[in-house]
Amino acid sequence: MSHLIALAEYSNRMAKDDYDAVYEYFSENFMSHVTHRVNPEAEGTDIRGREREFWQNARAAFPDMKFDVDLVIEKDDYIVSNWTITGTHNGDAYYDVAPSGKAIEINGTAILRFENGKVVEHWGGPHCMKGVGLVNG
């Protein structure tokens, strides 16, 4: 299966709140450089579980969240995607930030590295954290 097809299937399942898709499409050795930067205490834990938890918490905080992939480039074992997330912070607290009612539109880029058909590494940035004021910069 091509990496693009795997990414499309994963995205479709996540859009339906099927967060267990993380365990099917991400390797046991998955490393999210974003997770470690945002949650330093996550080192040595189940990073796929942290990734699942991140998206589950994001959906709970932004119940109308929409994730659009604007551009995807595949090269060898890498996929680079440019994406946009929109939503309103009217659900649960997002980390320690109480629901603000603020609408967000966040553009970002993710780089995924694949091995044996599964994602093994992810790079990006904590853009959602900036959108609700949890981090600066």
PLY file of the C-alpha trace (Angstrom):
ply
format ascii 1.0
element vertex 137
property float x
property float y
property float z
element edge 136
property int vertex1
property int vertex2
end_header
0.00 0.00 0.00
1.34 3.43 -0.85
2.00 5.85 1.96
-0.58 8.23 0.46
-3.31 5.58 0.59
-2.39 4.69 4.18
-2.52 8.38 5.15
-5.91 8.82 3.45
-7.36 5.76 5.22
-5.97 6.92 8.57
-7.37 10.44 8.06
-10.82 9.08 7.15
-10.94 6.94 10.29
-9.77 9.81 12.51
-12.46 12.07 10.98
-14.99 9.50 12.26
-13.44 9.69 15.75
-11.85 6.23 15.35
-8.81 7.08 17.47
-7.67 3.45 17.63
-6.55 3.91 14.01
-3.33 5.24 15.57
-2.46 1.68 16.61
-2.99 0.31 13.10
-1.19 2.99 11.07
1.60 3.99 13.48
4.50 1.69 14.36
5.10 0.45 17.90
8.36 2.41 17.61
6.54 5.60 16.60
8.26 8.81 17.67
6.39 12.12 17.65
8.84 14.95 18.00
5.83 17.19 18.69
4.59 15.03 21.58
7.98 15.14 23.27
8.23 18.91 22.89
4.74 19.58 24.24
4.68 16.82 26.87
8.27 16.21 28.02
7.02 13.75 30.64
5.79 11.53 27.78
9.29 10.16 27.20
9.42 6.45 27.78
5.64 6.05 27.56
3.35 4.68 24.87
3.77 7.45 22.31
0.99 6.03 20.12
-1.27 6.28 23.14
-0.18 9.90 23.61
-0.95 10.60 19.95
-4.39 9.00 20.35
-4.98 10.99 23.54
-3.90 14.24 21.83
-6.51 13.87 19.05
-9.22 12.66 21.41
-8.64 15.68 23.68
-8.56 18.04 20.69
-11.92 16.72 19.47
-13.42 17.05 22.97
-12.21 20.67 23.22
-13.16 21.58 19.63
-16.28 19.47 18.91
-16.72 21.05 15.46
-13.05 20.52 14.55
-12.41 20.03 10.85
-9.06 18.85 9.51
-8.35 19.56 5.83
-5.26 18.43 3.98
-4.37 21.16 1.51
-1.28 19.63 -0.11
0.52 16.29 0.11
3.91 15.40 -1.32
5.33 11.87 -1.19
9.05 11.22 -1.62
10.54 7.82 -0.86
9.62 6.99 2.76
8.37 10.51 3.57
5.11 12.38 3.25
4.93 16.12 3.73
1.46 17.54 4.17
0.21 21.08 4.53
-3.04 21.18 6.47
-5.66 23.46 8.03
-7.60 22.84 11.24
-10.69 24.89 12.03
-12.93 24.68 15.06
-14.41 26.45 18.04
-13.11 26.00 21.58
-16.52 25.40 23.12
-16.09 21.86 24.44
-13.79 20.64 27.20
-10.70 22.41 28.51
-7.74 22.08 26.15
-4.94 21.02 28.46
-5.27 23.71 31.16
-7.12 26.29 29.05
-10.83 26.60 29.88
-13.25 26.70 26.94
-12.96 30.16 25.43
-15.57 30.09 22.69
-12.84 31.27 20.31
-12.82 30.10 16.72
-9.46 28.90 15.46
-7.96 28.45 12.03
-4.54 26.90 12.18
-2.31 26.11 9.22
0.59 23.76 9.62
2.92 21.31 8.01
3.61 17.75 9.07
6.39 15.45 7.96
5.82 11.72 8.34
8.44 9.00 7.86
7.29 5.47 7.06
8.86 2.04 7.56
7.14 -1.19 6.56
3.95 0.70 5.71
3.58 2.42 9.08
4.42 5.87 10.40
7.58 5.74 12.51
8.34 9.47 12.91
6.39 12.72 12.88
7.59 16.31 12.90
5.43 19.42 13.11
4.64 22.14 15.58
2.31 22.74 18.52
0.12 25.09 16.48
-3.10 24.30 18.38
-1.40 25.29 21.61
-0.66 28.72 20.12
-4.23 29.08 18.86
-5.74 28.95 22.35
-2.89 30.77 24.09
-1.30 27.77 25.83
2.13 28.48 24.33
3.67 31.63 22.85
5.62 32.12 19.68
0 1
1 2
2 3
3 4
4 5
5 6
6 7
7 8
8 9
9 10
10 11
11 12
12 13
13 14
14 15
15 16
16 17
17 18
18 19
19 20
20 21
21 22
22 23
23 24
24 25
25 26
26 27
27 28
28 29
29 30
30 31
31 32
32 33
33 34
34 35
35 36
36 37
37 38
38 39
39 40
40 41
41 42
42 43
43 44
44 45
45 46
46 47
47 48
48 49
49 50
50 51
51 52
52 53
53 54
54 55
55 56
56 57
57 58
58 59
59 60
60 61
61 62
62 63
63 64
64 65
65 66
66 67
67 68
68 69
69 70
70 71
71 72
72 73
73 74
74 75
75 76
76 77
77 78
78 79
79 80
80 81
81 82
82 83
83 84
84 85
85 86
86 87
87 88
88 89
89 90
90 91
91 92
92 93
93 94
94 95
95 96
96 97
97 98
98 99
99 100
100 101
101 102
102 103
103 104
104 105
105 106
106 107
107 108
108 109
109 110
110 111
111 112
112 113
113 114
114 115
115 116
116 117
117 118
118 119
119 120
120 121
121 122
122 123
123 124
124 125
125 126
126 127
127 128
128 129
129 130
130 131
131 132
132 133
133 134
134 135
135 136
